[in-house]
Amino acid sequence: MIKNVKIAVVEDNTSIRDLIVDTLMFSVNREVISFQDAISAWGYFDENNNTDIIISDVEMPGMNGLELLTKVKTQYPKKIFIVMSGNPSYEKKAKKLGADAFLAKPFAIEALFSLVELYVVAKN
């Protein structure tokens, strides 16, 4: 039986967040939840251990995406965490903190789809 992979998107820019969520729901046919900031995302993840793949921006108010990455990987080291940012200098730090992948903005939707599909297949 194929496991239903659940994906979370954490992005403070509403237009980008909606585009990613809509694309993933259509492209990989998986449940996708979204959060406008890392603080609310962490509140959810800390209470619900039912998300398999997390895609997060870095620069957000309050808690940034790298802080969220650290919290998630400390408590749930097997969760897939994909960091995205318009600043490519974050890639090295994200990988050092345990990110499974990095997407430099702007990225092609196909790149996002391929990366997520790779992890969806790996989870199954």
C-alpha positions in Angstrom: 0.0 0.0 0.0 1.3 3.5 -0.9 1.6 5.8 2.1 -0.2 9.1 1.7 2.7 11.7 1.9 1.7 15.0 3.5 3.6 18.1 2.5 3.8 21.5 4.3 4.8 24.8 2.7 6.1 27.6 5.0 6.3 30.9 3.1 5.4 34.4 4.2 4.7 35.7 0.7 1.1 34.8 0.0 1.4 34.7 -3.8 4.4 32.4 -3.7 2.9 30.2 -1.0 -0.4 29.9 -3.0 1.4 29.1 -6.2 3.5 26.4 -4.6 0.6 24.8 -2.8 -1.6 24.8 -5.9 1.2 23.4 -8.0 2.0 20.6 -5.6 -1.7 19.7 -5.0 -2.1 19.4 -8.8 1.2 17.9 -9.7 1.9 15.3 -7.1 -1.7 14.8 -6.0 -0.8 14.8 -2.3 -2.2 16.7 0.7 -0.5 20.0 1.1 -0.9 22.3 4.1 0.6 25.8 4.4 1.7 28.3 6.9 2.5 32.0 6.6 5.4 31.9 9.1 7.7 29.5 10.8 6.3 30.2 14.3 2.8 28.9 13.4 4.4 26.0 11.4 6.5 24.9 14.4 3.4 25.1 16.6 1.7 22.7 14.3 4.7 20.4 13.8 5.3 20.2 17.5 1.7 19.0 18.1 1.2 16.9 15.0 3.8 14.4 13.7 2.0 13.8 10.5 3.9 15.9 7.9 6.5 14.1 5.8 8.0 16.8 3.6 8.5 20.5 4.7 9.3 23.2 2.2 10.3 26.4 3.8 11.5 29.9 2.9 14.4 31.2 4.9 13.7 34.9 5.4 10.5 35.3 7.4 9.5 37.5 10.4 9.8 36.1 13.9 11.5 32.7 13.4 13.4 32.2 10.2 13.4 29.1 8.1 16.9 28.0 9.3 15.7 28.1 12.9 12.6 26.1 11.9 14.9 23.6 10.1 17.0 23.2 13.3 13.9 22.6 15.4 12.4 20.1 13.0 15.6 18.1 12.4 16.3 18.0 16.2 12.9 16.6 17.1 12.1 14.8 13.8 15.4 13.9 12.1 13.8 11.7 9.4 11.4 14.4 8.1 12.4 15.7 4.7 13.2 19.4 4.8 13.6 21.5 1.7 14.9 25.1 2.1 14.2 27.7 -0.5 15.6 31.2 -0.7 16.4 34.0 -3.1 19.7 34.3 -1.4 22.0 31.4 -2.6 24.4 32.0 0.3 22.0 30.2 2.6 22.5 26.9 0.7 25.7 25.9 2.5 24.3 26.8 6.0 21.0 25.0 5.3 22.9 21.8 4.2 25.1 22.0 7.3 22.0 22.3 9.5 20.5 19.2 7.9 18.4 20.4 5.0 17.8 17.6 2.5 17.7 20.0 -0.5 17.9 23.7 -1.4 15.9 25.5 -4.0 17.3 28.9 -5.1 14.5 31.4 -5.9 13.3 32.0 -8.5 13.1 28.3 -9.5 11.3 26.6 -12.2 8.1 24.8 -11.1 9.5 21.7 -12.8 12.5 21.8 -10.4 10.2 21.9 -7.4 8.0 19.2 -8.8 10.9 16.9 -9.6 12.5 17.4 -6.2 9.3 16.7 -4.3 8.4 13.7 -6.5 11.9 12.3 -5.7 11.1 12.4 -2.0 7.5 11.2 -2.4 8.8 8.1 -4.2 11.6 7.7 -1.6 9.0 7.8 1.2 7.0 5.1 -0.4 
